[in-house]
Amino acid sequence: MPIFEYICQECNHRFEAIVQGATVPACPSCKATKLQKQWSAFAVGGTSPWVSSSGSGPCGTCGDPRGPGACSMN
């Protein structure tokens, strides 16, 4: 069963959820289903020819697609 990371578009709560098949997850904070799936930090680790060290692309620390410095980990 895959674990996905989401940001709730209603309350901005960031969370992980185990999703089976066509199951639609809900935010554990506000129960909204309008969610944005995020890159998994596990999937983003390492080097990639598509992500340069100049800051374009996902954050190398947490995988935030907004780029380096967009999360609280930097």
Secondary structure, 3 states (H helix, E strand, C coil): CCEEEEEECCCCCEEEEECCCCCCCCCCCCCCCCEEEECCHHHHCCCCCCCCCCCCCCCCCCCCCCCCCCCCCC
